[in-house]
Amino acid sequence: MALSEKIRSSIYQQLSELLGEEEAAALLSQFPASDLDVPVTKEFVRAELAELEARMGERFRQQTMWMAGTMLTGVGVATAVTSLVTSLLT
């Protein structure tokens, strides 16, 4: 949980009298200054990786379907051209 600026200032003032300014600053640096400074949890990373894996799987499926359709179309066109050329030559 992030400390408010007022509480951080109060803690710093009291600690700097007891420990010194550098030590008080070093100690306070171990506490997040905002909610964005909170360390990432293992659960969050796992959830993000699972979401990424799902998106990649869907993209791979789409790519495979597109490639299969393109290949089938190419085979169909090649067959039609071959049949046309064969019928013109005979």
VMD Tcl script that builds the backbone (N, CA, C; Angstrom):
set m [mol new atoms 270]
animate dup $m
set s [atomselect $m all]
$s set {name element resname resid chain x y z} {
  {N N MET 1 A 0.845 -1.171 0.000}
  {CA C MET 1 A 0.000 0.000 0.000}
  {C C MET 1 A 0.893 1.238 0.000}
  {N N ALA 2 A 0.553 2.201 -0.831}
  {CA C ALA 2 A 1.341 3.424 -0.939}
  {C C ALA 2 A 1.056 4.357 0.232}
  {N N LEU 3 A 2.095 5.049 0.659}
  {CA C LEU 3 A 1.956 6.026 1.739}
  {C C LEU 3 A 1.621 7.388 1.152}
  {N N SER 4 A 0.742 8.127 1.832}
  {CA C SER 4 A 0.437 9.472 1.350}
  {C C SER 4 A 1.658 10.372 1.572}
  {N N GLU 5 A 1.705 11.473 0.834}
  {CA C GLU 5 A 2.842 12.393 0.934}
  {C C GLU 5 A 2.953 12.980 2.342}
  {N N LYS 6 A 1.829 13.249 2.965}
  {CA C LYS 6 A 1.824 13.819 4.320}
  {C C LYS 6 A 2.425 12.823 5.319}
  {N N ILE 7 A 2.017 11.565 5.204}
  {CA C ILE 7 A 2.548 10.536 6.120}
  {C C ILE 7 A 4.028 10.300 5.843}
  {N N ARG 8 A 4.420 10.247 4.564}
  {CA C ARG 8 A 5.836 10.064 4.230}
  {C C ARG 8 A 6.683 11.185 4.823}
  {N N SER 9 A 6.193 12.417 4.726}
  {CA C SER 9 A 6.920 13.564 5.247}
  {C C SER 9 A 7.069 13.472 6.763}
  {N N SER 10 A 5.987 13.084 7.421}
  {CA C SER 10 A 6.017 12.961 8.874}
  {C C SER 10 A 6.995 11.865 9.315}
  {N N ILE 11 A 6.940 10.733 8.649}
  {CA C ILE 11 A 7.850 9.623 8.983}
  {C C ILE 11 A 9.291 10.039 8.721}
  {N N TYR 12 A 9.525 10.722 7.597}
  {CA C TYR 12 A 10.882 11.157 7.260}
  {C C TYR 12 A 11.432 12.104 8.329}
  {N N GLN 13 A 10.621 13.062 8.752}
  {CA C GLN 13 A 11.061 14.020 9.770}
  {C C GLN 13 A 11.460 13.307 11.055}
  {N N GLN 14 A 10.637 12.372 11.482}
  {CA C GLN 14 A 10.914 11.673 12.740}
  {C C GLN 14 A 12.117 10.742 12.611}
  {N N LEU 15 A 12.191 10.024 11.493}
  {CA C LEU 15 A 13.315 9.104 11.306}
  {C C LEU 15 A 14.637 9.836 11.101}
  {N N SER 16 A 14.580 10.973 10.411}
  {CA C SER 16 A 15.829 11.693 10.170}
  {C C SER 16 A 16.433 12.213 11.467}
  {N N GLU 17 A 15.597 12.520 12.457}
  {CA C GLU 17 A 16.114 12.931 13.772}
  {C C GLU 17 A 16.781 11.765 14.484}
  {N N LEU 18 A 16.218 10.563 14.306}
  {CA C LEU 18 A 16.771 9.383 14.986}
  {C C LEU 18 A 17.942 8.756 14.232}
  {N N LEU 19 A 17.798 8.642 12.903}
  {CA C LEU 19 A 18.766 7.888 12.115}
  {C C LEU 19 A 19.690 8.742 11.264}
  {N N GLY 20 A 19.238 9.907 10.898}
  {CA C GLY 20 A 19.964 10.743 9.940}
  {C C GLY 20 A 19.187 10.794 8.633}
  {N N GLU 21 A 19.469 11.817 7.833}
  {CA C GLU 21 A 18.700 12.044 6.614}
  {C C GLU 21 A 18.873 10.939 5.585}
  {N N GLU 22 A 20.103 10.514 5.335}
  {CA C GLU 22 A 20.342 9.478 4.328}
  {C C GLU 22 A 19.693 8.165 4.710}
  {N N GLU 23 A 19.813 7.785 5.977}
  {CA C GLU 23 A 19.227 6.531 6.436}
  {C C GLU 23 A 17.710 6.576 6.376}
  {N N ALA 24 A 17.128 7.719 6.746}
  {CA C ALA 24 A 15.671 7.865 6.695}
  {C C ALA 24 A 15.188 7.776 5.246}
  {N N ALA 25 A 15.898 8.435 4.334}
  {CA C ALA 25 A 15.528 8.379 2.920}
  {C C ALA 25 A 15.659 6.962 2.376}
  {N N ALA 26 A 16.732 6.270 2.778}
  {CA C ALA 26 A 16.935 4.891 2.328}
  {C C ALA 26 A 15.816 3.988 2.837}
  {N N LEU 27 A 15.422 4.166 4.075}
  {CA C LEU 27 A 14.350 3.353 4.647}
  {C C LEU 27 A 13.019 3.628 3.950}
  {N N LEU 28 A 12.699 4.888 3.715}
  {CA C LEU 28 A 11.437 5.236 3.047}
  {C C LEU 28 A 11.413 4.805 1.582}
  {N N SER 29 A 12.578 4.668 0.978}
  {CA C SER 29 A 12.610 4.240 -0.425}
  {C C SER 29 A 12.123 2.807 -0.597}
  {N N GLN 30 A 12.056 2.066 0.498}
  {CA C GLN 30 A 11.570 0.690 0.445}
  {C C GLN 30 A 10.048 0.606 0.407}
  {N N PHE 31 A 9.369 1.726 0.623}
  {CA C PHE 31 A 7.912 1.769 0.590}
  {C C PHE 31 A 7.467 2.495 -0.672}
  {N N PRO 32 A 6.457 1.964 -1.375}
  {CA C PRO 32 A 6.021 2.616 -2.616}
  {C C PRO 32 A 5.489 4.018 -2.368}
  {N N ALA 33 A 5.840 4.945 -3.257}
  {CA C ALA 33 A 5.380 6.327 -3.140}
  {C C ALA 33 A 4.008 6.505 -3.790}
  {N N SER 34 A 3.650 5.603 -4.705}
  {CA C SER 34 A 2.329 5.651 -5.341}
  {C C SER 34 A 1.880 4.232 -5.624}
  {N N ASP 35 A 0.627 4.091 -6.012}
  {CA C ASP 35 A 0.100 2.756 -6.304}
  {C C ASP 35 A 0.788 2.133 -7.516}
  {N N LEU 36 A 1.388 2.965 -8.376}
  {CA C LEU 36 A 2.083 2.442 -9.543}
  {C C LEU 36 A 3.422 1.815 -9.188}
  {N N ASP 37 A 3.918 2.106 -7.992}
  {CA C ASP 37 A 5.215 1.576 -7.560}
  {C C ASP 37 A 5.108 0.232 -6.849}
  {N N VAL 38 A 3.908 -0.326 -6.771}
  {CA C VAL 38 A 3.713 -1.597 -6.071}
  {C C VAL 38 A 4.295 -2.723 -6.925}
  {N N PRO 39 A 5.079 -3.611 -6.327}
  {CA C PRO 39 A 5.673 -4.717 -7.090}
  {C C PRO 39 A 4.592 -5.628 -7.696}
  {N N VAL 40 A 4.925 -6.221 -8.805}
  {CA C VAL 40 A 4.014 -7.130 -9.488}
  {C C VAL 40 A 3.995 -8.465 -8.751}
  {N N THR 41 A 2.817 -9.057 -8.648}
  {CA C THR 41 A 2.702 -10.351 -7.986}
  {C C THR 41 A 2.856 -11.478 -9.004}
  {N N LYS 42 A 3.149 -12.666 -8.504}
  {CA C LYS 42 A 3.263 -13.834 -9.378}
  {C C LYS 42 A 1.937 -14.119 -10.072}
  {N N GLU 43 A 0.845 -13.927 -9.345}
  {CA C GLU 43 A -0.475 -14.181 -9.923}
  {C C GLU 43 A -0.749 -13.242 -11.097}
  {N N PHE 44 A -0.347 -11.978 -10.958}
  {CA C PHE 44 A -0.545 -11.014 -12.037}
  {C C PHE 44 A 0.247 -11.423 -13.277}
  {N N VAL 45 A 1.504 -11.816 -13.072}
  {CA C VAL 45 A 2.344 -12.223 -14.198}
  {C C VAL 45 A 1.760 -13.459 -14.864}
  {N N ARG 46 A 1.321 -14.426 -14.069}
  {CA C ARG 46 A 0.719 -15.642 -14.635}
  {C C ARG 46 A -0.528 -15.307 -15.445}
  {N N ALA 47 A -1.357 -14.423 -14.922}
  {CA C ALA 47 A -2.584 -14.039 -15.634}
  {C C ALA 47 A -2.247 -13.342 -16.948}
  {N N GLU 48 A -1.246 -12.460 -16.921}
  {CA C GLU 48 A -0.848 -11.759 -18.145}
  {C C GLU 48 A -0.295 -12.735 -19.173}
  {N N LEU 49 A 0.531 -13.693 -18.711}
  {CA C LEU 49 A 1.093 -14.679 -19.643}
  {C C LEU 49 A 0.011 -15.577 -20.209}
  {N N ALA 50 A -0.975 -15.944 -19.390}
  {CA C ALA 50 A -2.074 -16.783 -19.873}
  {C C ALA 50 A -2.882 -16.036 -20.929}
  {N N GLU 51 A -3.111 -14.744 -20.698}
  {CA C GLU 51 A -3.839 -13.936 -21.679}
  {C C GLU 51 A -3.044 -13.816 -22.976}
  {N N LEU 52 A -1.743 -13.610 -22.848}
  {CA C LEU 52 A -0.883 -13.518 -24.024}
  {C C LEU 52 A -0.888 -14.827 -24.801}
  {N N GLU 53 A -0.804 -15.939 -24.076}
  {CA C GLU 53 A -0.811 -17.249 -24.723}
  {C C GLU 53 A -2.126 -17.481 -25.460}
  {N N ALA 54 A -3.238 -17.085 -24.866}
  {CA C ALA 54 A -4.541 -17.244 -25.513}
  {C C ALA 54 A -4.627 -16.400 -26.782}
  {N N ARG 55 A -4.146 -15.156 -26.705}
  {CA C ARG 55 A -4.170 -14.289 -27.893}
  {C C ARG 55 A -3.273 -14.842 -28.998}
  {N N MET 56 A -2.108 -15.343 -28.621}
  {CA C MET 56 A -1.201 -15.902 -29.619}
  {C C MET 56 A -1.802 -17.154 -30.253}
  {N N GLY 57 A -2.460 -17.974 -29.443}
  {CA C GLY 57 A -3.118 -19.172 -29.970}
  {C C GLY 57 A -4.200 -18.814 -30.969}
  {N N GLU 58 A -4.983 -17.786 -30.661}
  {CA C GLU 58 A -6.037 -17.336 -31.581}
  {C C GLU 58 A -5.444 -16.790 -32.869}
  {N N ARG 59 A -4.378 -16.019 -32.759}
  {CA C ARG 59 A -3.725 -15.481 -33.964}
  {C C ARG 59 A -3.135 -16.605 -34.821}
  {N N PHE 60 A -2.559 -17.605 -34.175}
  {CA C PHE 60 A -1.993 -18.738 -34.908}
  {C C PHE 60 A -3.097 -19.499 -35.628}
  {N N ARG 61 A -4.242 -19.664 -34.958}
  {CA C ARG 61 A -5.387 -20.343 -35.586}
  {C C ARG 61 A -5.857 -19.557 -36.804}
  {N N GLN 62 A -5.964 -18.240 -36.679}
  {CA C GLN 62 A -6.386 -17.404 -37.806}
  {C C GLN 62 A -5.391 -17.500 -38.963}
  {N N GLN 63 A -4.109 -17.473 -38.631}
  {CA C GLN 63 A -3.083 -17.558 -39.668}
  {C C GLN 63 A -3.153 -18.898 -40.385}
  {N N THR 64 A -3.346 -19.966 -39.629}
  {CA C THR 64 A -3.427 -21.294 -40.219}
  {C C THR 64 A -4.627 -21.393 -41.160}
  {N N MET 65 A -5.763 -20.865 -40.734}
  {CA C MET 65 A -6.958 -20.900 -41.580}
  {C C MET 65 A -6.736 -20.083 -42.854}
  {N N TRP 66 A -6.125 -18.922 -42.740}
  {CA C TRP 66 A -5.861 -18.076 -43.895}
  {C C TRP 66 A -4.912 -18.774 -44.874}
  {N N MET 67 A -3.864 -19.368 -44.332}
  {CA C MET 67 A -2.890 -20.057 -45.184}
  {C C MET 67 A -3.522 -21.264 -45.877}
  {N N ALA 68 A -4.344 -22.023 -45.167}
  {CA C ALA 68 A -5.007 -23.189 -45.774}
  {C C ALA 68 A -5.933 -22.733 -46.899}
  {N N GLY 69 A -6.684 -21.671 -46.668}
  {CA C GLY 69 A -7.565 -21.151 -47.712}
  {C C GLY 69 A -6.798 -20.664 -48.924}
  {N N THR 70 A -5.696 -19.984 -48.682}
  {CA C THR 70 A -4.866 -19.482 -49.778}
  {C C THR 70 A -4.271 -20.626 -50.577}
  {N N MET 71 A -3.801 -21.653 -49.895}
  {CA C MET 71 A -3.209 -22.800 -50.590}
  {C C MET 71 A -4.258 -23.543 -51.418}
  {N N LEU 72 A -5.439 -23.738 -50.844}
  {CA C LEU 72 A -6.502 -24.419 -51.593}
  {C C LEU 72 A -6.909 -23.618 -52.819}
  {N N THR 73 A -6.980 -22.302 -52.674}
  {CA C THR 73 A -7.294 -21.443 -53.820}
  {C C THR 73 A -6.214 -21.555 -54.883}
  {N N GLY 74 A -4.961 -21.555 -54.451}
  {CA C GLY 74 A -3.842 -21.694 -55.399}
  {C C GLY 74 A -3.884 -23.013 -56.143}
  {N N VAL 75 A -4.186 -24.096 -55.430}
  {CA C VAL 75 A -4.289 -25.408 -56.073}
  {C C VAL 75 A -5.447 -25.411 -57.065}
  {N N GLY 76 A -6.558 -24.797 -56.679}
  {CA C GLY 76 A -7.707 -24.725 -57.588}
  {C C GLY 76 A -7.401 -23.938 -58.842}
  {N N VAL 77 A -6.717 -22.811 -58.690}
  {CA C VAL 77 A -6.339 -21.996 -59.851}
  {C C VAL 77 A -5.359 -22.761 -60.730}
  {N N ALA 78 A -4.390 -23.419 -60.141}
  {CA C ALA 78 A -3.410 -24.187 -60.914}
  {C C ALA 78 A -4.092 -25.323 -61.674}
  {N N THR 79 A -5.041 -25.978 -61.043}
  {CA C THR 79 A -5.775 -27.060 -61.701}
  {C C THR 79 A -6.597 -26.521 -62.872}
  {N N ALA 80 A -7.249 -25.385 -62.661}
  {CA C ALA 80 A -8.055 -24.777 -63.728}
  {C C ALA 80 A -7.170 -24.366 -64.905}
  {N N VAL 81 A -6.025 -23.765 -64.621}
  {CA C VAL 81 A -5.118 -23.348 -65.689}
  {C C VAL 81 A -4.592 -24.569 -66.432}
  {N N THR 82 A -4.247 -25.610 -65.711}
  {CA C THR 82 A -3.753 -26.843 -66.337}
  {C C THR 82 A -4.828 -27.447 -67.240}
  {N N SER 83 A -6.057 -27.487 -66.747}
  {CA C SER 83 A -7.159 -28.027 -67.559}
  {C C SER 83 A -7.394 -27.178 -68.804}
  {N N LEU 84 A -7.336 -25.878 -68.662}
  {CA C LEU 84 A -7.537 -24.972 -69.793}
  {C C LEU 84 A -6.439 -25.148 -70.843}
  {N N VAL 85 A -5.202 -25.211 -70.387}
  {CA C VAL 85 A -4.072 -25.376 -71.323}
  {C C VAL 85 A -4.166 -26.726 -72.010}
  {N N THR 86 A -4.516 -27.769 -71.246}
  {CA C THR 86 A -4.629 -29.109 -71.812}
  {C C THR 86 A -5.730 -29.145 -72.866}
  {N N SER 87 A -6.870 -28.503 -72.593}
  {CA C SER 87 A -7.970 -28.532 -73.554}
  {C C SER 87 A -7.634 -27.708 -74.807}
  {N N LEU 88 A -6.833 -26.656 -74.659}
  {CA C LEU 88 A -6.440 -25.868 -75.824}
  {C C LEU 88 A -5.420 -26.589 -76.688}
  {N N LEU 89 A -4.584 -27.430 -76.103}
  {CA C LEU 89 A -3.553 -28.142 -76.839}
  {C C LEU 89 A -4.092 -29.389 -77.527}
  {N N THR 90 A -5.238 -29.883 -77.106}
  {CA C THR 90 A -5.759 -31.113 -77.733}
  {C C THR 90 A -6.828 -30.834 -78.716}
}
mol reanalyze $m
mol bondsrecalc $m
mol representation Tube
mol addrep $m
